[in-house]
Amino acid sequence: MLKLGIIIVLVVFLSVGKIQARCCIPKPINCYDCDSTTDVRCKDPFNRSALDNPPVTLCNGCCVKWVRRARTAKEIIRRTCISHFQINLFMVDRACLQEKSKTGHLCFCEEDTCNSSIKISTNLLTLIFTLIIYCLYLLY
């Protein structure tokens, strides 16, 4: 049991450290910049192949997709740069953060126009690494 606990702590420590070290590194990145309350093209499902997409802005760091429900069942979606938010970059991961009120979530990513997707996936390498550690645990 102690062996399993040590492995879990190592996996979490290595995974979080790896993600934090790589995410939102200040580098130029293109992000969609729109709000679904004023631009219907910003809503989900987002059509990346459309000829008339929302504007793209050059950002420095991560793209953000903010989905929230403001006292209604209707989703409000904001796609923009991380620089438009006051947020601690060490709290940011290439994933999503649930709002405390559970009425919305913020998703972060660091590839050109990545804030167009409905869901931003977690780091595949972290998942593979976790699986390898678990398999090694089962073997030994």
N, CA, C and O atoms as CSV, one atom per row, in Angstrom:
chain,resi,resn,atom,element,x,y,z
A,1,MET,N,N,0.826,-1.192,0.000
A,1,MET,CA,C,0.000,0.000,0.000
A,1,MET,C,C,0.869,1.255,0.000
A,1,MET,O,O,0.570,2.220,-0.702
A,2,LEU,N,N,1.953,1.241,0.793
A,2,LEU,CA,C,2.865,2.379,0.840
A,2,LEU,C,C,3.511,2.591,-0.526
A,2,LEU,O,O,3.706,3.723,-0.969
A,3,LYS,N,N,3.842,1.470,-1.186
A,3,LYS,CA,C,4.458,1.539,-2.507
A,3,LYS,C,C,3.520,2.239,-3.497
A,3,LYS,O,O,3.967,3.067,-4.291
A,4,LEU,N,N,2.235,1.914,-3.455
A,4,LEU,CA,C,1.253,2.541,-4.335
A,4,LEU,C,C,1.144,4.034,-4.038
A,4,LEU,O,O,1.062,4.844,-4.961
A,5,GLY,N,N,1.143,4.400,-2.765
A,5,GLY,CA,C,1.063,5.813,-2.381
A,5,GLY,C,C,2.243,6.606,-2.899
A,5,GLY,O,O,2.072,7.722,-3.390
A,6,ILE,N,N,3.442,6.045,-2.795
A,6,ILE,CA,C,4.643,6.727,-3.288
A,6,ILE,C,C,4.569,6.910,-4.795
A,6,ILE,O,O,4.911,7.976,-5.307
A,7,ILE,N,N,4.129,5.889,-5.509
A,7,ILE,CA,C,4.014,5.979,-6.966
A,7,ILE,C,C,2.995,7.040,-7.363
A,7,ILE,O,O,3.245,7.815,-8.287
A,8,ILE,N,N,1.863,7.089,-6.689
A,8,ILE,CA,C,0.835,8.089,-7.007
A,8,ILE,C,C,1.377,9.496,-6.778
A,8,ILE,O,O,1.170,10.383,-7.606
A,9,VAL,N,N,2.069,9.706,-5.661
A,9,VAL,CA,C,2.644,11.025,-5.374
A,9,VAL,C,C,3.660,11.406,-6.446
A,9,VAL,O,O,3.669,12.548,-6.905
A,10,LEU,N,N,4.517,10.467,-6.852
A,10,LEU,CA,C,5.506,10.746,-7.895
A,10,LEU,C,C,4.845,11.100,-9.219
A,10,LEU,O,O,5.255,12.052,-9.883
A,11,VAL,N,N,3.834,10.347,-9.604
A,11,VAL,CA,C,3.140,10.606,-10.867
A,11,VAL,C,C,2.499,11.984,-10.851
A,11,VAL,O,O,2.640,12.744,-11.809
A,12,VAL,N,N,1.800,12.311,-9.782
A,12,VAL,CA,C,1.150,13.622,-9.684
A,12,VAL,C,C,2.190,14.726,-9.705
A,12,VAL,O,O,2.024,15.715,-10.420
A,13,PHE,N,N,3.264,14.576,-8.930
A,13,PHE,CA,C,4.305,15.598,-8.857
A,13,PHE,C,C,4.951,15.813,-10.220
A,13,PHE,O,O,5.101,16.951,-10.664
A,14,LEU,N,N,5.333,14.729,-10.882
A,14,LEU,CA,C,5.985,14.846,-12.182
A,14,LEU,C,C,5.036,15.388,-13.239
A,14,LEU,O,O,5.441,16.199,-14.071
A,15,SER,N,N,3.792,14.958,-13.222
A,15,SER,CA,C,2.820,15.422,-14.209
A,15,SER,C,C,2.530,16.901,-14.049
A,15,SER,O,O,2.554,17.641,-15.032
A,16,VAL,N,N,2.257,17.344,-12.843
A,16,VAL,CA,C,1.937,18.753,-12.601
A,16,VAL,C,C,3.140,19.626,-12.902
A,16,VAL,O,O,3.001,20.677,-13.528
A,17,GLY,N,N,4.316,19.208,-12.468
A,17,GLY,CA,C,5.521,19.989,-12.737
A,17,GLY,C,C,5.785,20.122,-14.219
A,17,GLY,O,O,6.167,21.195,-14.686
A,18,LYS,N,N,5.590,19.059,-14.961
A,18,LYS,CA,C,5.813,19.077,-16.404
A,18,LYS,C,C,4.834,20.013,-17.088
A,18,LYS,O,O,5.228,20.789,-17.960
A,19,ILE,N,N,3.571,19.955,-16.711
A,19,ILE,CA,C,2.554,20.792,-17.336
A,19,ILE,C,C,2.786,22.254,-16.999
A,19,ILE,O,O,2.739,23.105,-17.888
A,20,GLN,N,N,3.036,22.563,-15.728
A,20,GLN,CA,C,3.229,23.952,-15.346
A,20,GLN,C,C,4.455,24.537,-16.011
A,20,GLN,O,O,4.467,25.719,-16.357
A,21,ALA,N,N,5.481,23.736,-16.195
A,21,ALA,CA,C,6.695,24.245,-16.811
A,21,ALA,C,C,6.480,24.564,-18.286
A,21,ALA,O,O,7.191,25.406,-18.836
A,22,ARG,N,N,5.530,23.922,-18.932
A,22,ARG,CA,C,5.347,24.093,-20.363
A,22,ARG,C,C,4.173,24.989,-20.726
A,22,ARG,O,O,4.175,25.573,-21.810
A,23,CYS,N,N,3.178,25.122,-19.868
A,23,CYS,CA,C,1.966,25.826,-20.259
A,23,CYS,C,C,2.092,27.328,-20.104
A,23,CYS,O,O,2.687,27.830,-19.150
A,24,CYS,N,N,1.531,28.016,-21.042
A,24,CYS,CA,C,1.475,29.474,-21.042
A,24,CYS,C,C,2.844,30.114,-20.992
A,24,CYS,O,O,3.032,31.146,-20.348
A,25,ILE,N,N,3.795,29.509,-21.667
A,25,ILE,CA,C,5.099,30.134,-21.830
A,25,ILE,C,C,4.879,31.338,-22.731
A,25,ILE,O,O,4.277,31.204,-23.797
A,26,PRO,N,N,5.354,32.512,-22.327
A,26,PRO,CA,C,5.136,33.695,-23.165
A,26,PRO,C,C,5.749,33.522,-24.553
A,26,PRO,O,O,6.963,33.629,-24.725
A,27,LYS,N,N,4.908,33.258,-25.522
A,27,LYS,CA,C,5.321,33.142,-26.919
A,27,LYS,C,C,4.147,33.598,-27.773
A,27,LYS,O,O,2.999,33.486,-27.343
A,28,PRO,N,N,4.404,34.099,-28.952
A,28,PRO,CA,C,3.309,34.561,-29.821
A,28,PRO,C,C,2.403,33.401,-30.237
A,28,PRO,O,O,2.875,32.343,-30.654
A,29,ILE,N,N,1.120,33.619,-30.115
A,29,ILE,CA,C,0.122,32.607,-30.471
A,29,ILE,C,C,-1.136,33.320,-30.953
A,29,ILE,O,O,-1.510,34.361,-30.412
A,30,ASN,N,N,-1.782,32.766,-31.960
A,30,ASN,CA,C,-3.030,33.337,-32.477
A,30,ASN,C,C,-4.219,32.704,-31.768
A,30,ASN,O,O,-4.336,31.481,-31.697
A,31,CYS,N,N,-5.104,33.559,-31.241
A,31,CYS,CA,C,-6.295,33.084,-30.532
A,31,CYS,C,C,-7.532,33.766,-31.100
A,31,CYS,O,O,-7.489,34.937,-31.477
A,32,TYR,N,N,-8.639,33.020,-31.159
A,32,TYR,CA,C,-9.901,33.655,-31.521
A,32,TYR,C,C,-10.266,34.634,-30.416
A,32,TYR,O,O,-10.031,34.366,-29.238
A,33,ASP,N,N,-10.841,35.766,-30.798
A,33,ASP,CA,C,-11.237,36.799,-29.839
A,33,ASP,C,C,-12.673,37.205,-30.147
A,33,ASP,O,O,-12.920,38.017,-31.038
A,34,CYS,N,N,-13.626,36.626,-29.395
A,34,CYS,CA,C,-15.038,36.899,-29.654
A,34,CYS,C,C,-15.872,36.610,-28.416
A,34,CYS,O,O,-15.398,36.003,-27.456
A,35,ASP,N,N,-17.112,37.052,-28.456
A,35,ASP,CA,C,-18.068,36.852,-27.364
A,35,ASP,C,C,-19.402,36.461,-27.996
A,35,ASP,O,O,-19.890,37.154,-28.888
A,36,SER,N,N,-19.991,35.364,-27.543
A,36,SER,CA,C,-21.226,34.864,-28.159
A,36,SER,C,C,-22.421,35.790,-27.942
A,36,SER,O,O,-23.427,35.667,-28.640
A,37,THR,N,N,-22.325,36.722,-26.981
A,37,THR,CA,C,-23.438,37.661,-26.774
A,37,THR,C,C,-23.511,38.701,-27.884
A,37,THR,O,O,-24.566,39.291,-28.117
A,38,THR,N,N,-22.390,38.926,-28.569
A,38,THR,CA,C,-22.370,39.916,-29.652
A,38,THR,C,C,-22.005,39.322,-31.006
A,38,THR,O,O,-22.121,39.998,-32.028
A,39,ASP,N,N,-21.564,38.062,-31.025
A,39,ASP,CA,C,-21.124,37.433,-32.272
A,39,ASP,C,C,-21.573,35.970,-32.278
A,39,ASP,O,O,-21.018,35.149,-31.548
A,40,VAL,N,N,-22.569,35.643,-33.092
A,40,VAL,CA,C,-23.103,34.269,-33.125
A,40,VAL,C,C,-22.065,33.260,-33.602
A,40,VAL,O,O,-22.196,32.069,-33.317
A,41,ARG,N,N,-21.039,33.705,-34.318
A,41,ARG,CA,C,-19.987,32.796,-34.787
A,41,ARG,C,C,-19.155,32.239,-33.635
A,41,ARG,O,O,-18.416,31.271,-33.815
A,42,CYS,N,N,-19.268,32.837,-32.465
A,42,CYS,CA,C,-18.478,32.433,-31.303
A,42,CYS,C,C,-19.103,31.258,-30.547
A,42,CYS,O,O,-18.440,30.630,-29.721
A,43,LYS,N,N,-20.369,30.960,-30.824
A,43,LYS,CA,C,-21.085,29.894,-30.110
A,43,LYS,C,C,-20.552,28.514,-30.478
A,43,LYS,O,O,-19.862,28.343,-31.483
A,44,ASP,N,N,-20.889,27.538,-29.643
A,44,ASP,CA,C,-20.611,26.134,-29.952
A,44,ASP,C,C,-21.823,25.532,-30.625
A,44,ASP,O,O,-22.939,25.915,-30.275
A,45,PRO,N,N,-21.684,24.626,-31.558
A,45,PRO,CA,C,-20.414,24.132,-32.065
A,45,PRO,C,C,-19.747,25.166,-32.976
A,45,PRO,O,O,-20.397,25.805,-33.803
A,46,PHE,N,N,-18.450,25.308,-32.801
A,46,PHE,CA,C,-17.652,26.279,-33.546
A,46,PHE,C,C,-17.250,25.662,-34.877
A,46,PHE,O,O,-16.813,24.511,-34.918
A,47,ASN,N,N,-17.391,26.404,-35.956
A,47,ASN,CA,C,-17.078,25.894,-37.290
A,47,ASN,C,C,-15.762,26.492,-37.773
A,47,ASN,O,O,-15.745,27.584,-38.341
A,48,ARG,N,N,-14.662,25.780,-37.548
A,48,ARG,CA,C,-13.332,26.269,-37.963
A,48,ARG,C,C,-13.188,26.368,-39.469
A,48,ARG,O,O,-12.389,27.163,-39.965
A,49,SER,N,N,-13.946,25.577,-40.198
A,49,SER,CA,C,-13.798,25.576,-41.655
A,49,SER,C,C,-14.663,26.632,-42.335
A,49,SER,O,O,-14.632,26.755,-43.560
A,50,ALA,N,N,-15.429,27.389,-41.568
A,50,ALA,CA,C,-16.263,28.446,-42.155
A,50,ALA,C,C,-15.373,29.533,-42.755
A,50,ALA,O,O,-14.266,29.781,-42.276
A,51,LEU,N,N,-15.870,30.169,-43.800
A,51,LEU,CA,C,-15.104,31.231,-44.446
A,51,LEU,C,C,-15.088,32.508,-43.614
A,51,LEU,O,O,-14.152,33.301,-43.711
A,52,ASP,N,N,-16.115,32.710,-42.803
A,52,ASP,CA,C,-16.245,33.935,-42.020
A,52,ASP,C,C,-16.168,33.617,-40.525
A,52,ASP,O,O,-17.188,33.586,-39.838
A,53,ASN,N,N,-14.954,33.384,-40.031
A,53,ASN,CA,C,-14.757,33.083,-38.613
A,53,ASN,C,C,-14.571,34.365,-37.813
A,53,ASN,O,O,-14.288,35.414,-38.391
A,54,PRO,N,N,-14.725,34.301,-36.496
A,54,PRO,CA,C,-14.466,35.473,-35.652
A,54,PRO,C,C,-13.011,35.938,-35.803
A,54,PRO,O,O,-12.169,35.185,-36.292
A,55,PRO,N,N,-12.718,37.162,-35.390
A,55,PRO,CA,C,-11.348,37.674,-35.535
A,55,PRO,C,C,-10.338,36.891,-34.703
A,55,PRO,O,O,-10.664,36.322,-33.662
A,56,VAL,N,N,-9.113,36.880,-35.193
A,56,VAL,CA,C,-7.995,36.236,-34.508
A,56,VAL,C,C,-7.060,37.341,-34.016
A,56,VAL,O,O,-6.783,38.301,-34.736
A,57,THR,N,N,-6.581,37.194,-32.782
A,57,THR,CA,C,-5.696,38.177,-32.167
A,57,THR,C,C,-4.368,37.518,-31.824
A,57,THR,O,O,-4.336,36.364,-31.398
A,58,LEU,N,N,-3.277,38.246,-32.008
A,58,LEU,CA,C,-1.966,37.744,-31.606
A,58,LEU,C,C,-1.830,37.913,-30.095
A,58,LEU,O,O,-1.935,39.021,-29.570
A,59,CYS,N,N,-1.596,36.799,-29.406
A,59,CYS,CA,C,-1.505,36.802,-27.946
A,59,CYS,C,C,-0.097,36.394,-27.528
A,59,CYS,O,O,0.722,35.996,-28.356
A,60,ASN,N,N,0.165,36.499,-26.250
A,60,ASN,CA,C,1.453,36.106,-25.704
A,60,ASN,C,C,1.210,35.139,-24.547
A,60,ASN,O,O,1.055,35.568,-23.404
A,61,GLY,N,N,1.177,33.847,-24.834
A,61,GLY,CA,C,0.916,32.845,-23.795
A,61,GLY,C,C,-0.107,31.830,-24.240
A,61,GLY,O,O,0.122,31.098,-25.203
A,62,CYS,N,N,-1.242,31.772,-23.549
A,62,CYS,CA,C,-2.295,30.793,-23.833
A,62,CYS,C,C,-3.536,31.448,-24.412
A,62,CYS,O,O,-3.786,32.639,-24.225
A,63,CYS,N,N,-4.304,30.634,-25.121
A,63,CYS,CA,C,-5.652,31.022,-25.536
A,63,CYS,C,C,-6.611,30.560,-24.440
A,63,CYS,O,O,-6.325,29.617,-23.702
A,64,VAL,N,N,-7.745,31.238,-24.348
A,64,VAL,CA,C,-8.737,30.919,-23.323
A,64,VAL,C,C,-10.101,30.755,-23.971
A,64,VAL,O,O,-10.458,31.485,-24.896
A,65,LYS,N,N,-10.854,29.787,-23.472
A,65,LYS,CA,C,-12.270,29.665,-23.810
A,65,LYS,C,C,-13.022,29.650,-22.485
A,65,LYS,O,O,-12.788,28.788,-21.638
A,66,TRP,N,N,-13.927,30.609,-22.314
A,66,TRP,CA,C,-14.692,30.739,-21.071
A,66,TRP,C,C,-16.150,30.462,-21.379
A,66,TRP,O,O,-16.771,31.182,-22.160
A,67,VAL,N,N,-16.696,29.429,-20.773
A,67,VAL,CA,C,-18.100,29.060,-20.949
A,67,VAL,C,C,-18.805,29.297,-19.619
A,67,VAL,O,O,-18.358,28.819,-18.577
A,68,ARG,N,N,-19.910,30.038,-19.661
A,68,ARG,CA,C,-20.645,30.308,-18.421
A,68,ARG,C,C,-22.134,30.406,-18.698
A,68,ARG,O,O,-22.571,30.656,-19.822
A,69,ARG,N,N,-22.893,30.201,-17.639
A,69,ARG,CA,C,-24.352,30.348,-17.693
A,69,ARG,C,C,-24.730,31.437,-16.703
A,69,ARG,O,O,-24.559,31.262,-15.496
A,70,ALA,N,N,-25.235,32.539,-17.188
A,70,ALA,CA,C,-25.560,33.692,-16.335
A,70,ALA,C,C,-27.038,33.674,-15.967
A,70,ALA,O,O,-27.854,34.327,-16.617
A,71,ARG,N,N,-27.380,32.923,-14.918
A,71,ARG,CA,C,-28.747,32.817,-14.389
A,71,ARG,C,C,-29.746,32.249,-15.401
A,71,ARG,O,O,-30.956,32.363,-15.205
A,72,THR,N,N,-29.260,31.653,-16.456
A,72,THR,CA,C,-30.127,31.024,-17.453
A,72,THR,C,C,-29.470,29.733,-17.916
A,72,THR,O,O,-28.323,29.451,-17.569
A,73,ALA,N,N,-30.194,28.961,-18.691
A,73,ALA,CA,C,-29.628,27.736,-19.256
A,73,ALA,C,C,-28.794,28.044,-20.500
A,73,ALA,O,O,-28.079,27.177,-21.003
A,74,LYS,N,N,-28.887,29.274,-20.989
A,74,LYS,CA,C,-28.162,29.676,-22.197
A,74,LYS,C,C,-26.673,29.869,-21.890
A,74,LYS,O,O,-26.311,30.573,-20.948
A,75,GLU,N,N,-25.826,29.240,-22.690
A,75,GLU,CA,C,-24.384,29.384,-22.515
A,75,GLU,C,C,-23.894,30.693,-23.130
A,75,GLU,O,O,-24.334,31.101,-24.205
A,76,ILE,N,N,-22.976,31.333,-22.423
A,76,ILE,CA,C,-22.270,32.496,-22.958
A,76,ILE,C,C,-20.822,32.059,-23.119
A,76,ILE,O,O,-20.209,31.565,-22.174
A,77,ILE,N,N,-20.279,32.242,-24.314
A,77,ILE,CA,C,-18.925,31.781,-24.601
A,77,ILE,C,C,-18.052,32.974,-24.963
A,77,ILE,O,O,-18.429,33.815,-25.779
A,78,ARG,N,N,-16.878,33.033,-24.342
A,78,ARG,CA,C,-15.888,34.071,-24.633
A,78,ARG,C,C,-14.601,33.372,-25.010
A,78,ARG,O,O,-14.098,32.540,-24.256
A,79,ARG,N,N,-14.064,33.704,-26.172
A,79,ARG,CA,C,-12.785,33.165,-26.637
A,79,ARG,C,C,-11.817,34.340,-26.728
A,79,ARG,O,O,-12.130,35.357,-27.349
A,80,THR,N,N,-10.644,34.206,-26.114
A,80,THR,CA,C,-9.720,35.337,-26.079
A,80,THR,C,C,-8.322,34.897,-25.642
A,80,THR,O,O,-8.000,33.710,-25.668
A,81,CYS,N,N,-7.490,35.878,-25.236
A,81,CYS,CA,C,-6.128,35.642,-24.743
A,81,CYS,C,C,-6.113,35.587,-23.221
A,81,CYS,O,O,-6.966,36.180,-22.560
A,82,ILE,N,N,-5.149,34.881,-22.680
A,82,ILE,CA,C,-5.023,34.821,-21.224
A,82,ILE,C,C,-4.686,36.187,-20.639
A,82,ILE,O,O,-4.990,36.451,-19.476
A,83,SER,N,N,-4.068,37.050,-21.423
A,83,SER,CA,C,-3.690,38.379,-20.925
A,83,SER,C,C,-4.909,39.238,-20.585
A,83,SER,O,O,-4.772,40.253,-19.902
A,84,HIS,N,N,-6.089,38.849,-21.049
A,84,HIS,CA,C,-7.310,39.591,-20.737
A,84,HIS,C,C,-7.918,39.189,-19.398
A,84,HIS,O,O,-8.965,39.709,-19.012
A,85,PHE,N,N,-7.272,38.269,-18.690
A,85,PHE,CA,C,-7.749,37.802,-17.390
A,85,PHE,C,C,-6.693,38.081,-16.337
A,85,PHE,O,O,-5.498,38.069,-16.632
A,86,GLN,N,N,-7.122,38.329,-15.130
A,86,GLN,CA,C,-6.198,38.441,-14.006
A,86,GLN,C,C,-6.178,37.079,-13.334
A,86,GLN,O,O,-7.022,36.770,-12.493
A,87,ILE,N,N,-5.198,36.270,-13.721
A,87,ILE,CA,C,-5.126,34.901,-13.212
A,87,ILE,C,C,-3.670,34.536,-12.985
A,87,ILE,O,O,-2.794,34.956,-13.741
A,88,ASN,N,N,-3.415,33.762,-11.954
A,88,ASN,CA,C,-2.083,33.291,-11.639
A,88,ASN,C,C,-1.707,32.211,-12.656
A,88,ASN,O,O,-2.368,31.176,-12.733
A,89,LEU,N,N,-0.649,32.447,-13.436
A,89,LEU,CA,C,-0.266,31.493,-14.479
A,89,LEU,C,C,0.142,30.139,-13.918
A,89,LEU,O,O,0.087,29.142,-14.638
A,90,PHE,N,N,0.549,30.073,-12.651
A,90,PHE,CA,C,0.896,28.785,-12.061
A,90,PHE,C,C,-0.342,27.940,-11.799
A,90,PHE,O,O,-0.231,26.735,-11.569
A,91,MET,N,N,-1.519,28.555,-11.830
A,91,MET,CA,C,-2.774,27.830,-11.643
A,91,MET,C,C,-3.289,27.277,-12.970
A,91,MET,O,O,-4.235,26.490,-12.994
A,92,VAL,N,N,-2.665,27.691,-14.073
A,92,VAL,CA,C,-3.157,27.361,-15.404
A,92,VAL,C,C,-2.532,26.067,-15.900
A,92,VAL,O,O,-1.336,25.830,-15.727
A,93,ASP,N,N,-3.344,25.252,-16.507
A,93,ASP,CA,C,-2.941,23.977,-17.060
A,93,ASP,C,C,-3.556,23.910,-18.454
A,93,ASP,O,O,-4.489,24.655,-18.755
A,94,ARG,N,N,-3.046,23.029,-19.304
A,94,ARG,CA,C,-3.687,22.845,-20.599
A,94,ARG,C,C,-4.921,21.988,-20.406
A,94,ARG,O,O,-5.019,20.869,-20.910
A,95,ALA,N,N,-5.838,22.536,-19.675
A,95,ALA,CA,C,-7.079,21.837,-19.351
A,95,ALA,C,C,-8.103,22.874,-18.948
A,95,ALA,O,O,-7.990,24.041,-19.324
A,96,CYS,N,N,-9.106,22.460,-18.183
A,96,CYS,CA,C,-10.177,23.379,-17.792
A,96,CYS,C,C,-10.261,23.513,-16.278
A,96,CYS,O,O,-9.985,22.571,-15.535
A,97,LEU,N,N,-10.650,24.710,-15.839
A,97,LEU,CA,C,-10.889,24.992,-14.427
A,97,LEU,C,C,-12.361,25.296,-14.243
A,97,LEU,O,O,-12.918,26.134,-14.953
A,98,GLN,N,N,-12.996,24.625,-13.298
A,98,GLN,CA,C,-14.408,24.864,-12.981
A,98,GLN,C,C,-14.520,26.114,-12.125
A,98,GLN,O,O,-13.729,26.302,-11.200
A,99,GLU,N,N,-15.496,26.974,-12.419
A,99,GLU,CA,C,-15.734,28.138,-11.573
A,99,GLU,C,C,-16.271,27.682,-10.225
A,99,GLU,O,O,-16.945,26.656,-10.133
A,100,LYS,N,N,-15.974,28.440,-9.188
A,100,LYS,CA,C,-16.409,28.092,-7.838
A,100,LYS,C,C,-17.929,27.952,-7.767
A,100,LYS,O,O,-18.444,27.081,-7.067
A,101,SER,N,N,-18.636,28.805,-8.488
A,101,SER,CA,C,-20.103,28.766,-8.493
A,101,SER,C,C,-20.660,27.623,-9.334
A,101,SER,O,O,-21.867,27.380,-9.327
A,102,LYS,N,N,-19.800,26.926,-10.052
A,102,LYS,CA,C,-20.159,25.809,-10.940
A,102,LYS,C,C,-21.132,26.224,-12.037
A,102,LYS,O,O,-21.908,25.407,-12.533
A,103,THR,N,N,-21.084,27.498,-12.409
A,103,THR,CA,C,-21.926,27.976,-13.510
A,103,THR,C,C,-21.121,28.131,-14.789
A,103,THR,O,O,-21.645,28.599,-15.800
A,104,GLY,N,N,-19.864,27.747,-14.754
A,104,GLY,CA,C,-19.043,27.860,-15.950
A,104,GLY,C,C,-17.660,27.279,-15.738
A,104,GLY,O,O,-17.334,26.777,-14.663
A,105,HIS,N,N,-16.850,27.358,-16.789
A,105,HIS,CA,C,-15.477,26.877,-16.709
A,105,HIS,C,C,-14.591,27.651,-17.678
A,105,HIS,O,O,-15.063,28.206,-18.669
A,106,LEU,N,N,-13.286,27.675,-17.366
A,106,LEU,CA,C,-12.267,28.293,-18.207
A,106,LEU,C,C,-11.370,27.195,-18.736
A,106,LEU,O,O,-10.906,26.348,-17.974
A,107,CYS,N,N,-11.120,27.201,-20.043
A,107,CYS,CA,C,-10.218,26.225,-20.646
A,107,CYS,C,C,-9.040,26.964,-21.269
A,107,CYS,O,O,-9.210,28.029,-21.862
A,108,PHE,N,N,-7.849,26.395,-21.131
A,108,PHE,CA,C,-6.622,27.014,-21.608
A,108,PHE,C,C,-5.920,26.072,-22.583
A,108,PHE,O,O,-5.967,24.853,-22.419
A,109,CYS,N,N,-5.273,26.640,-23.593
A,109,CYS,CA,C,-4.509,25.848,-24.551
A,109,CYS,C,C,-3.429,26.733,-25.153
A,109,CYS,O,O,-3.485,27.955,-25.011
A,110,GLU,N,N,-2.448,26.141,-25.822
A,110,GLU,CA,C,-1.324,26.935,-26.320
A,110,GLU,C,C,-0.904,26.591,-27.751
A,110,GLU,O,O,0.285,26.491,-28.051
A,111,GLU,N,N,-1.877,26.416,-28.615
A,111,GLU,CA,C,-1.610,26.248,-30.041
A,111,GLU,C,C,-2.447,27.275,-30.783
A,111,GLU,O,O,-3.466,27.740,-30.270
A,112,ASP,N,N,-2.022,27.630,-31.986
A,112,ASP,CA,C,-2.770,28.622,-32.757
A,112,ASP,C,C,-4.238,28.236,-32.896
A,112,ASP,O,O,-4.560,27.108,-33.270
A,113,THR,N,N,-5.107,29.165,-32.598
A,113,THR,CA,C,-6.572,29.058,-32.699
A,113,THR,C,C,-7.146,27.813,-32.008
A,113,THR,O,O,-8.175,27.285,-32.429
A,114,CYS,N,N,-6.485,27.357,-30.966
A,114,CYS,CA,C,-6.949,26.164,-30.245
A,114,CYS,C,C,-8.195,26.433,-29.412
A,114,CYS,O,O,-8.854,25.486,-28.983
A,115,ASN,N,N,-8.538,27.701,-29.170
A,115,ASN,CA,C,-9.730,27.990,-28.367
A,115,ASN,C,C,-11.008,27.920,-29.194
A,115,ASN,O,O,-12.043,28.461,-28.804
A,116,SER,N,N,-10.925,27.251,-30.335
A,116,SER,CA,C,-12.114,27.020,-31.158
A,116,SER,C,C,-12.813,25.719,-30.790
A,116,SER,O,O,-13.988,25.536,-31.108
A,117,SER,N,N,-12.112,24.824,-30.131
A,117,SER,CA,C,-12.675,23.498,-29.877
A,117,SER,C,C,-13.733,23.515,-28.786
A,117,SER,O,O,-13.750,24.391,-27.921
A,118,ILE,N,N,-14.618,22.520,-28.848
A,118,ILE,CA,C,-15.658,22.374,-27.832
A,118,ILE,C,C,-15.024,21.944,-26.520
A,118,ILE,O,O,-15.349,22.487,-25.464
A,119,LYS,N,N,-14.121,20.974,-26.579
A,119,LYS,CA,C,-13.410,20.508,-25.390
A,119,LYS,C,C,-11.921,20.575,-25.674
A,119,LYS,O,O,-11.463,20.191,-26.750
A,120,ILE,N,N,-11.183,21.059,-24.710
A,120,ILE,CA,C,-9.733,21.105,-24.835
A,120,ILE,C,C,-9.187,19.902,-24.090
A,120,ILE,O,O,-9.405,19.757,-22.888
A,121,SER,N,N,-8.470,19.030,-24.811
A,121,SER,CA,C,-8.039,17.758,-24.228
A,121,SER,C,C,-6.870,17.937,-23.268
A,121,SER,O,O,-6.137,18.924,-23.322
A,122,THR,N,N,-6.719,16.952,-22.387
A,122,THR,CA,C,-5.596,16.956,-21.462
A,122,THR,C,C,-4.351,16.484,-22.189
A,122,THR,O,O,-4.433,15.997,-23.317
A,123,ASN,N,N,-3.234,16.621,-21.570
A,123,ASN,CA,C,-1.958,16.267,-22.153
A,123,ASN,C,C,-1.850,14.748,-22.312
A,123,ASN,O,O,-1.867,14.015,-21.324
A,124,LEU,N,N,-1.741,14.285,-23.542
A,124,LEU,CA,C,-1.666,12.857,-23.836
A,124,LEU,C,C,-0.419,12.231,-23.225
A,124,LEU,O,O,-0.477,11.106,-22.728
A,125,LEU,N,N,0.702,12.935,-23.253
A,125,LEU,CA,C,1.931,12.385,-22.683
A,125,LEU,C,C,1.791,12.117,-21.187
A,125,LEU,O,O,2.322,11.128,-20.683
A,126,THR,N,N,1.089,12.979,-20.485
A,126,THR,CA,C,0.869,12.768,-19.052
A,126,THR,C,C,0.054,11.505,-18.818
A,126,THR,O,O,0.351,10.734,-17.905
A,127,LEU,N,N,-0.971,11.289,-19.636
A,127,LEU,CA,C,-1.788,10.085,-19.492
A,127,LEU,C,C,-0.978,8.827,-19.788
A,127,LEU,O,O,-1.102,7.829,-19.078
A,128,ILE,N,N,-0.155,8.866,-20.826
A,128,ILE,CA,C,0.676,7.713,-21.179
A,128,ILE,C,C,1.682,7.433,-20.063
A,128,ILE,O,O,1.878,6.283,-19.669
A,129,PHE,N,N,2.315,8.488,-19.560
A,129,PHE,CA,C,3.282,8.344,-18.476
A,129,PHE,C,C,2.630,7.707,-17.249
A,129,PHE,O,O,3.215,6.826,-16.619
A,130,THR,N,N,1.441,8.147,-16.918
A,130,THR,CA,C,0.713,7.591,-15.775
A,130,THR,C,C,0.421,6.107,-15.991
A,130,THR,O,O,0.566,5.304,-15.070
A,131,LEU,N,N,0.013,5.747,-17.197
A,131,LEU,CA,C,-0.264,4.348,-17.510
A,131,LEU,C,C,0.997,3.493,-17.409
A,131,LEU,O,O,0.939,2.375,-16.898
A,132,ILE,N,N,2.126,3.994,-17.882
A,132,ILE,CA,C,3.390,3.256,-17.797
A,132,ILE,C,C,3.777,3.018,-16.341
A,132,ILE,O,O,4.171,1.911,-15.973
A,133,ILE,N,N,3.663,4.055,-15.513
A,133,ILE,CA,C,3.988,3.916,-14.087
A,133,ILE,C,C,3.087,2.871,-13.430
A,133,ILE,O,O,3.552,2.057,-12.633
A,134,TYR,N,N,1.808,2.899,-13.765
A,134,TYR,CA,C,0.869,1.934,-13.192
A,134,TYR,C,C,1.230,0.508,-13.620
A,134,TYR,O,O,1.197,-0.410,-12.801
A,135,CYS,N,N,1.574,0.320,-14.896
A,135,CYS,CA,C,1.964,-1.011,-15.384
A,135,CYS,C,C,3.236,-1.496,-14.691
A,135,CYS,O,O,3.341,-2.671,-14.337
A,136,LEU,N,N,4.205,-0.594,-14.496
A,136,LEU,CA,C,5.428,-0.968,-13.778
A,136,LEU,C,C,5.111,-1.379,-12.343
A,136,LEU,O,O,5.710,-2.310,-11.805
A,137,TYR,N,N,4.178,-0.685,-11.741
A,137,TYR,CA,C,3.763,-1.031,-10.378
A,137,TYR,C,C,3.183,-2.450,-10.339
A,137,TYR,O,O,3.487,-3.226,-9.433
A,138,LEU,N,N,2.348,-2.781,-11.329
A,138,LEU,CA,C,1.738,-4.112,-11.363
A,138,LEU,C,C,2.776,-5.206,-11.592
A,138,LEU,O,O,2.633,-6.312,-11.071
A,139,LEU,N,N,3.823,-4.908,-12.369
A,139,LEU,CA,C,4.864,-5.896,-12.654
A,139,LEU,C,C,5.766,-6.150,-11.451
A,139,LEU,O,O,6.242,-7.269,-11.259
A,140,TYR,N,N,5.997,-5.145,-10.660
A,140,TYR,CA,C,6.927,-5.285,-9.534
A,140,TYR,C,C,6.157,-5.293,-8.269
A,140,TYR,O,O,6.742,-5.402,-7.191
